[in-house]
Amino acid sequence: MFHSKVDSLPFLGVGISGEYGTRPHIEPLEFLQRWPGLVHFVEYGSDIERGLDGRILRWIEQGFKATYHFLDINLEEPEDLDPLWLSETQAMAEKLGSPWICGDSGLWHFGPRDRGHGLLLPPILSPESAEYTAKVVREIQEKTGFLVLPENPPSLYYLGTMHILDYFAKVAEDADCGVLLDAAHLAIFQKARGLEPLHGLENFPVERIIEMHIAGGGDARTADGYQYIDDDHRAEVHEDVWSIVEHLVPRCKNLKALVYECEHNEPESTVATFERLNKVFPSKAGEAACVS
């Protein structure tokens, strides 16, 4: 699946995240009017119960690009796939014109899938878990025809002994899929394990990285003095995250999209980061989105 599709995937450039029903400070169409060319697509997150909202429909009606990020499937659980989820997910991705579908690898729900569950637990970092995840990814790819990009999720605590990069390398190989690497989530994992930000990347198959996420976060301390990176999606991006992004972008020959998760911040506070991202990951000629 991966090698037959990767060369035909479009280059999207720098994007912004969005989610069904949220009240973001940043409205993509208004942002483009004020700062043309800084945002090239929207990554839209939802589930089959809620579907597409008016903001994303207005965006694609203007002819702009979008990708679909599912928020409702447990990639570790083969029994979680059902014909309704597969057909509805495929239909939403097709409506958006999404070139692939993606989502955090972990548990979005405990027990039966339910609207508005909001749970996200990380996968168990073991070879057996990676095999289950790969099985689900393979089936989604086969049934929908879309390349699936599993994402490393945010968490301070993981069961299992594998490094998160080794886990997703195995999933990508076994499922023959691409990867969505969230640099902020990786930085959180490295900090929690007491590792340097770039640890383990030397052996990771970076050619599998189709999309990357970047988000703001800051060091914080608990009452016990435990230091961690808080994944709070603030405007300011942690330097550990920048080091991962700036190391990887020139090495990822198949990278098509870089998403800044920042929609809950005031627009003015995000401009400098969008400008830096466009320098790190420049858009191809003629592909920058703008509103006339």
C-alpha positions as CSV (number, residue, x, y, z in Angstrom):
1,M,0.0,0.0,0.0
2,F,2.6,2.5,1.1
3,H,5.0,2.2,-1.9
4,S,2.2,2.1,-4.4
5,K,0.7,5.4,-3.1
6,V,3.4,7.5,-1.7
7,D,4.6,9.0,-4.9
8,S,1.1,10.1,-5.9
9,L,0.3,11.9,-2.6
10,P,0.0,15.6,-2.9
11,F,2.2,18.1,-1.2
12,L,0.0,20.1,1.3
13,G,2.5,22.4,3.1
14,V,1.8,24.0,6.5
15,G,-1.6,23.4,8.0
16,I,-3.7,24.2,11.1
17,S,-5.7,21.8,13.2
18,G,-9.4,22.0,13.7
19,E,-12.0,19.9,15.5
20,Y,-15.8,19.4,15.3
21,G,-17.8,21.8,17.5
22,T,-14.9,23.6,19.1
23,R,-14.8,27.4,19.4
24,P,-11.4,28.2,18.2
25,H,-9.9,31.7,18.4
26,I,-8.5,31.1,14.9
27,E,-11.0,30.9,12.0
28,P,-8.9,29.7,9.0
29,L,-10.6,31.8,6.3
30,E,-10.3,34.9,8.4
31,F,-6.6,34.1,9.3
32,L,-5.8,33.8,5.6
33,Q,-7.3,37.2,4.9
34,R,-5.0,38.8,7.4
35,W,-1.9,36.7,6.8
36,P,-2.0,35.3,3.2
37,G,0.0,32.2,2.4
38,L,0.9,31.1,6.0
39,V,-1.8,28.3,6.1
40,H,-2.3,25.9,3.2
41,F,-4.7,23.3,4.6
42,V,-6.8,22.3,7.6
43,E,-6.5,19.0,9.4
44,Y,-10.1,18.3,10.6
45,G,-10.7,16.0,13.6
46,S,-14.1,14.3,14.2
47,D,-15.9,11.0,14.6
48,I,-18.7,9.3,12.6
49,E,-21.3,10.5,15.1
50,R,-20.6,14.2,14.7
51,G,-19.4,14.4,11.1
52,L,-18.4,17.6,9.4
53,D,-19.2,21.1,10.8
54,G,-20.0,24.3,9.0
55,R,-16.4,25.8,9.3
56,I,-14.8,22.9,7.5
57,L,-17.5,22.8,4.9
58,R,-17.0,26.5,4.1
59,W,-13.3,25.9,3.9
60,I,-13.5,23.1,1.3
61,E,-16.3,25.0,-0.6
62,Q,-13.7,27.7,-1.1
63,G,-11.5,25.1,-2.8
64,F,-9.0,24.8,0.0
65,K,-7.4,21.5,1.0
66,A,-8.2,19.4,4.1
67,T,-7.2,16.1,5.7
68,Y,-9.3,13.9,8.0
69,H,-8.2,12.9,11.5
70,F,-10.4,10.3,13.2
71,L,-11.1,10.6,16.9
72,D,-13.1,7.4,17.5
73,I,-11.3,4.2,16.7
74,N,-9.1,2.0,18.9
75,L,-6.2,1.0,16.7
76,E,-5.2,-1.7,19.1
77,E,-8.6,-3.5,18.9
78,P,-9.4,-5.4,15.7
79,E,-13.0,-5.9,17.0
80,D,-13.5,-2.1,17.0
81,L,-13.8,-2.0,13.2
82,D,-17.3,-2.4,11.8
83,P,-18.9,-1.7,8.4
84,L,-20.6,1.5,9.6
85,W,-17.4,3.0,10.9
86,L,-15.5,2.1,7.8
87,S,-18.1,3.4,5.4
88,E,-18.8,6.7,7.3
89,T,-15.1,7.4,7.8
90,Q,-14.4,6.8,4.1
91,A,-17.3,9.0,3.1
92,M,-16.1,11.9,5.3
93,A,-12.6,11.7,4.0
94,E,-13.8,11.7,0.5
95,K,-16.0,14.7,1.2
96,L,-13.0,16.6,2.5
97,G,-10.8,15.5,-0.4
98,S,-8.4,14.1,2.1
99,P,-5.4,12.3,0.5
100,W,-5.0,10.1,3.5
101,I,-6.6,9.5,6.9
102,C,-4.9,9.6,10.2
103,G,-5.4,9.3,14.0
104,D,-3.7,8.7,17.3
105,S,-2.9,5.1,18.0
106,G,-4.4,4.2,21.3
107,L,-7.8,4.0,23.0
108,W,-10.3,6.6,22.1
109,H,-13.0,4.8,24.1
110,F,-13.4,2.1,26.8
111,G,-16.2,-0.3,26.1
112,P,-18.6,0.4,23.2
113,R,-17.8,3.4,21.1
114,D,-20.0,6.4,22.2
115,R,-20.4,9.9,21.1
116,G,-18.3,12.5,22.9
117,H,-16.2,9.9,24.9
118,G,-13.1,11.9,24.8
119,L,-10.8,9.2,26.1
120,L,-7.3,8.8,24.7
121,L,-5.0,6.3,26.3
122,P,-1.6,5.3,24.8
123,P,-1.0,1.9,23.3
124,I,0.9,-0.8,25.3
125,L,4.5,-0.6,24.0
126,S,5.0,-4.3,23.2
127,P,5.5,-6.2,20.0
128,E,2.1,-7.9,20.4
129,S,0.3,-4.6,20.7
130,A,2.1,-3.3,17.6
131,E,1.0,-6.4,15.7
132,Y,-2.7,-5.8,16.7
133,T,-2.4,-2.1,15.6
134,A,-0.8,-3.1,12.3
135,K,-3.6,-5.6,11.7
136,V,-6.3,-2.9,12.2
137,V,-4.4,-0.4,10.0
138,R,-4.0,-2.9,7.2
139,E,-7.7,-3.6,7.3
140,I,-8.7,0.1,7.2
141,Q,-6.4,0.6,4.2
142,E,-7.8,-2.4,2.4
143,K,-11.4,-1.6,3.0
144,T,-11.3,2.2,2.4
145,G,-8.5,2.5,-0.2
146,F,-6.9,5.3,1.9
147,L,-3.4,5.2,3.2
148,V,-3.6,5.3,7.0
149,L,-1.1,7.3,9.1
150,P,-1.1,6.2,12.8
151,E,0.0,8.9,15.2
152,N,2.1,8.6,18.3
153,P,-0.2,9.9,21.1
154,P,0.4,12.1,24.0
155,S,1.1,10.5,27.4
156,L,3.5,10.8,30.3
157,Y,3.1,7.1,31.3
158,Y,3.2,4.0,29.1
159,L,2.9,0.3,29.8
160,G,5.5,-1.8,28.0
161,T,9.2,-1.6,27.4
162,M,9.5,-0.6,23.8
163,H,10.6,2.9,22.8
164,I,7.7,4.7,21.1
165,L,9.7,5.1,17.9
166,D,10.5,1.3,17.8
167,Y,6.8,0.6,18.3
168,F,5.7,2.8,15.4
169,A,8.5,1.5,13.2
170,K,7.2,-2.0,13.7
171,V,3.6,-0.9,13.0
172,A,4.6,0.9,9.8
173,E,6.6,-2.1,8.5
174,D,3.9,-4.7,9.5
175,A,1.0,-2.7,8.1
176,D,2.9,-1.2,5.1
177,C,1.6,2.2,6.0
178,G,3.0,5.7,6.6
179,V,3.3,7.5,9.9
180,L,2.1,10.8,11.4
181,L,4.9,11.8,13.7
182,D,3.8,14.3,16.4
183,A,7.0,16.1,17.4
184,A,5.4,17.5,20.6
185,H,4.2,14.1,21.7
186,L,7.7,12.6,21.0
187,A,9.3,15.3,23.0
188,I,7.0,14.5,25.9
189,F,7.9,10.8,25.7
190,Q,11.6,11.6,25.6
191,K,11.5,14.0,28.6
192,A,9.5,11.5,30.6
193,R,12.0,8.7,29.9
194,G,15.0,11.0,30.6
195,L,16.2,10.8,27.0
196,E,17.5,13.5,24.6
197,P,14.9,14.8,22.1
198,L,16.5,13.0,19.1
199,H,17.1,9.7,20.8
200,G,16.1,6.8,18.6
201,L,15.6,8.7,15.4
202,E,18.8,7.4,13.9
203,N,17.1,4.0,13.4
204,F,13.6,5.2,12.5
205,P,12.4,4.8,8.9
206,V,11.9,8.5,8.3
207,E,10.9,7.8,4.7
208,R,7.6,6.6,6.2
209,I,6.8,10.0,7.8
210,I,4.1,11.6,5.6
211,E,2.9,14.1,8.1
212,M,4.2,15.8,11.2
213,H,2.5,17.7,14.0
214,I,3.9,20.5,16.1
215,A,2.2,22.1,19.1
216,G,3.1,24.3,22.0
217,G,3.9,23.2,25.5
218,G,6.0,24.2,28.5
219,D,8.0,22.6,31.2
220,A,6.1,22.3,34.5
221,R,6.7,20.8,37.9
222,T,4.4,18.8,40.1
223,A,4.5,19.1,43.9
224,D,7.0,16.3,43.9
225,G,9.4,18.1,41.5
226,Y,8.7,15.9,38.5
227,Q,9.5,17.8,35.3
228,Y,7.6,17.2,32.1
229,I,6.5,18.9,29.0
230,D,2.8,19.9,29.2
231,D,0.9,19.2,25.9
232,D,-1.4,22.2,26.4
233,H,-1.3,23.5,22.7
234,R,-0.2,27.0,23.8
235,A,1.2,29.2,21.1
236,E,4.9,28.9,22.2
237,V,6.6,25.8,21.0
238,H,9.1,24.1,23.3
239,E,12.7,24.0,22.1
240,D,12.8,20.2,22.3
241,V,10.0,20.1,19.8
242,W,11.7,22.6,17.5
243,S,14.9,20.5,17.6
244,I,12.9,17.4,16.5
245,V,11.1,19.2,13.7
246,E,14.2,21.0,12.3
247,H,16.2,17.7,12.5
248,L,13.6,15.7,10.7
249,V,12.2,17.9,8.0
250,P,15.3,17.9,5.7
251,R,15.6,14.1,6.2
252,C,12.0,13.1,5.4
253,K,11.9,12.8,1.7
254,N,8.2,11.9,1.7
255,L,7.0,14.5,4.1
256,K,3.9,16.2,2.6
257,A,2.3,18.1,5.5
258,L,3.2,19.9,8.7
259,V,0.4,20.8,11.1
260,Y,0.5,23.4,13.8
261,E,-2.0,22.6,16.5
262,C,-2.8,26.0,17.8
263,E,-6.4,27.0,17.0
264,H,-7.4,27.8,20.6
265,N,-4.8,30.7,20.7
266,E,-5.2,34.3,19.7
267,P,-4.3,34.6,16.0
268,E,-1.6,37.2,16.6
269,S,0.3,34.9,19.0
270,T,0.7,32.2,16.3
271,V,2.0,34.2,13.4
272,A,5.7,34.0,14.3
273,T,5.5,30.2,14.5
274,F,3.6,29.9,11.2
275,E,6.3,32.1,9.6
276,R,9.1,29.9,11.1
277,L,7.3,26.7,9.9
278,N,7.1,28.1,6.4
279,K,10.8,28.7,6.4
280,V,11.5,25.2,7.7
281,F,9.1,23.6,5.4
282,P,8.6,25.9,2.4
283,S,5.5,25.5,0.2
284,K,5.9,24.6,-3.4
285,A,5.4,27.3,-6.0
286,G,1.7,28.0,-6.6
287,E,0.4,25.9,-3.8
288,A,0.0,28.5,-1.0
289,A,-3.6,29.1,0.0
290,C,-4.9,32.6,-0.1
291,V,-8.3,34.3,0.1
292,S,-9.0,37.0,-2.6
